[in-house]
Amino acid sequence: MIRRRLFIGASLSLAASPVFAQQEKPVRFAVTGSLEQGSLALGSAPAGSLVALDGRPLHVTADGRFAFGFGPDQTAASLVTVRYPDGGGDSRAFTPAPRQYDVQRVDGLPQNTVTPPPQVTERIRREAEAIYLARLNDTSGSDFLSGFDWPAPGILSGVFGSRRINNGIPGSPHYGVDMAAPTGTPILAPADGMVRISADHYLSGGITLLDHGQGVSTAYLHQSRRLVAAGETVRRGQRIGLIGATGRATGPHLHWTLNWFQVRLDPSRSTRKPLPDPV
């Protein structure tokens, strides 16, 4: 705890120091990824470094790798500060590239999932709270740093960030990607992780949430069957569920989400291949 507190103070002083900001030596850390709104950024620094994002300490692997996310509508720069094991440091600001999001009309949804009846309001609140709490975990996983595999084959039927009009009613943005495929199509873990949630929710239907480490989590909605339980460890490529049409859905598909803590991200920007395989 003392180390973390000292680092916060040191990182802030580094960022504010005119001498530090004007030095000409090369920066010794790198940040990669699409570096746009709603994307996961991956960083690397010398082993043993300490890293902060806007003064907040980040989890760093033994070999110096770390991750953070840009919000889907973020316009401000994110300041990454690194304190190296030899006592030096660097600080750089990263501004995400802007994106344009589509407007998508979805008709045929069960009306009780678009305008839920009052008797299910408390259930929806409890389920949202469970998801929020699951996304607070900051564990030491790192397999996701090599990129995610697509969790299922299918047609890409829904994109991240689209402004949804559900049964003619404006709804929340679509913070995930959809893969349309027949009911029963296997869903595979896209990277190693721990199951934090495996449950049946009112809006999400059959849902599984995986904790991949460093605040990075993914979720799998509308499953016809869940094949793993909370607390289990899963490996990349392991079968975790089957595609379905439970919850708020018009037909069988997988809704796949990616988060960095509570920051919603586009999983299609972090995959090894640009599109899922065909069914």
Secondary structure as UniProt FT lines:
FT   HELIX           2..16
FT   HELIX           18..22
FT   STRAND          30..32
FT   TURN            37..38
FT   STRAND          40..44
FT   TURN            47..48
FT   STRAND          50..53
FT   TURN            54..55
FT   STRAND          56..57
FT   TURN            62..63
FT   STRAND          65..69
FT   TURN            72..73
FT   STRAND          78..83
FT   TURN            85..86
FT   STRAND          89..94
FT   STRAND          103..106
FT   HELIX           111..114
FT   HELIX           118..120
FT   HELIX           121..134
FT   TURN            135..136
FT   HELIX           143..146
FT   STRAND          155..158
FT   TURN            160..161
FT   STRAND          162..166
FT   TURN            167..168
FT   STRAND          169..174
FT   STRAND          177..180
FT   TURN            183..184
FT   STRAND          186..188
FT   STRAND          193..201
FT   TURN            202..204
FT   STRAND          205..213
FT   TURN            214..215
FT   STRAND          216..223
FT   STRAND          225..226
FT   TURN            230..231
FT   STRAND          233..234
FT   TURN            236..237
FT   STRAND          239..242
FT   STRAND          253..260
FT   TURN            261..262
FT   STRAND          263..265
FT   HELIX           267..269
//
